[in-house]
Amino acid sequence: MSAAEVIEEINKLPVEEQKEVFAFLAEKIVAGRESDSRPLLGKKLSFEEACDVVFRENRELLASL
C-alpha cells in the first residue's frame, strides 16, 4: 500500500480516529529526534523545529491533541 493510499484511508476515518492516528504519528516523529532541546535555546527555529521541541519536552500536550 502506498503512502497516498494510506492517507486516503485515514481521510475516510471518523475525526476521533484521525486524531488517534495523528497522535501516534506525531509521537513517532518526536521520539525519532535524538537531539536534546537544550542546545536550541536562544537559537532561531523554524515552526517545525519549535513544534518538535515543544512536543518532545511536553508529551502530555501531545497526548491531549
Secondary structure by P-SEA (a helix, b strand, c coil): ccaaaaaaaaaaccaaaaaaaaaaaaaaaaaaccccccccccccccaaaaaaaaaaacaaaaaac
